[in-house]
Amino acid sequence: MTDSTSSIITVWGYHGTSAEAADLILREGFSIKPSRYHWLGDGVYFFQDAPLRAWEWALRRYSDPAVIRSLIHLDEDCMDLVDIKWFSLIDEMYPLYLAWYEQMNWPLPVQNLERKAHGLDCDFFNYVVRTMNEDMKVRIRAIRGVFMEGERILPNSAIFNRAHIQIAVLDTSLIQESSLIETPGGIR
């Protein structure tokens, strides 16, 4: 749902979790928990417009899976990696990130895509958001990106069967409403 007269994009996001956590979220709201498995830094993660993908994700992790559907307003404070606008900034920030690690004499975080551990991605986006907020006085409240996962649908195809748009909400006030959705038929 895009309004061409506004800079706000409104999307449905689907958050896979356990039934117990879903109940808590619906009562008390979402909370941000850091994790090295996050792609876009620390935030609350949603599959955009993909309830079945969220169910599939929850089923692999929980014996009592649940999916919450949330209406999310992405405004000019969203680092939207679906378009090319932000990539020149990312190109500028990566050498600064590397220099910061070198100055601190720390090893770079591990990226293990086979185990779905995105330590480098997560840490880099946390660095970018922190630097932009503190040094550049630019507030980033959400990050959205496309992820190519799964298998190619045809030999040499550029289309993958688990590709999706992921949203990391860094400011939960962007989440306008949330509700539990029914289990889609055939997913269990």
N, C-alpha and C positions, 0 to 999 in steps of 0.2 A: 504494500500500500504506500505509494509515493504521491505526495502532493507537490506538484511542480511549482507552486507559488511559495513553498516553504523549504527551509533547509533541514527540516526534520523528516526522517524516513521512519515509518512505523512498520515493525515486523512482528511476526509471531515467532517466538523462540521456544524450543522444547528442551527441558532439562531432565535428563534421566537420573534417577536416584533410587533409594529404597523407599518402601511405603512408610516406614517409621520416620525417615528424614523428610519425606514429602509432607507428612502431617505437621511436623515441627516448622517447616518452611512456610506452610500456609497459615499457621498460627502466628509465627514471630517474624517472618520475612527471611530473605536470603542473607547468608553471611559469606564473606570471602575467606577462603582457606588456601594458604600457599601450598603448591605442589610442584615438584620437578617434572610431573607428567603433563603440565599445562603447556600449550603451544604459544599462547599470546600473552604470557605473564600471568600474574595473580589476578583472578577475577571469578565471577560466577559464569559458568559456561553453558551455552545454549546452541543447539542445532537449529539453524534458521529454516523455517518452513519444512521441517523434516521430522514429523512425529514418529514414523516407523524407524528411522535411523536412531532416534533417542531411545525407543523401546529396545531395539537390538542392543544398544550400548548398555542399558540398564540390566537387561537379561543376562549378559555375560558377567556381571559383577555382583548381582544381588539375588538372594533366594526369594525376596519379596519385591520385585521391581515395580517402579511407578514412574510416571512421566507427568511433569508439570508444564502446562502451556502458559506462557507469559507474553503479554503485550509489551514491547520494548520500543521506546522512542530513541532513535539514534540521531543526534544533532551534529552541529559543526564540531563538537568536542569528541567525535568518533574518529579514530584512526582507521579509515576504511581502506583496507588492502585489496578490496574487490576492484578498485580503480587504481590508476597509476600515480595519482597525486602525491602519495606519501613516499614513494620509493626513492626519490632524490634525497629526502631527509634521512631515510634509512641508510643509503649509501654514504652520507656524510657522517652519520652517527657510529657506524661500525668501527672505523679506525679509532675514534675517540674511546669507544668501549674497550677495544684491544689495548690501547695505551693506558687506560685506567687499570686494567688487570695487570699489565706489566709493571706499572708504578707501584701497585699494591703487592707485587711479587706473588700473585696467586695463580694457580693453574686455572685455565678456562673450564667452565662446567662441561660435564660429559653429555654428549648427544648419542643416545642409543636408540635408533629408530626401530630396530627389531623388537626391543622391549617397550617401545612407545614412550621412552623417557626423553623428554625434550628439554633437558637442562639448559643447553646453550640458548635455544629459542626463548625459553621462559625468562632466563636471566637477562638476555639482551633486551627484550621488551620491557621488563621491569626497569632496567637502566634507562631506556629511552623515555619512558613515562616519568620517572623520577627526575631526569635531567630537564625534560621539557617543563615539568611543573615548577621545579626549583629555579633553574637558571634562565629559562626562556620565558617563564610566566605564561606558558600555554598549557591549558588544562586538557588532559585526555581522560575521558570518562568511560570509553568503550573502545575495543579493538575488534574489527571484523575481518576475516580472511577466508580464502578458499583453500581447502585441503584435498589433495589427491590421495585417496586411500583405496585399498582393496586391489582388485585385479583389473586388468584391461578387459573391456567387454568384447573386443575383437583383437586379432593379432595386430600389433603396432598401433592400436587405437589410442587416441589422446583422452578417451573417456574411461573413467574407472568406476567400478560398481559400488564403491563406498565413498565417493567424492561428496563433499558437503561444504556448506558455508557455516563457519563457526563464529560465534560472538562471545567475546569475553567482556562482561559488564564489570567495570571497575568502580562504578558509582551506582549503587542499587536504587537510587531515586529515579533512574531511567526506566525501571520496571514498573509499569503502570497498573497492571492487574495480573493475577495468577489464579489458575484453577487446575485441579487434577483431571486428567483425561482418561477415558475408558481404554481398556486393553484392546488394541486393534485385533480383529479376527485373524487367526492363522499365525500369529507371532510367537506364542508360547511354544 
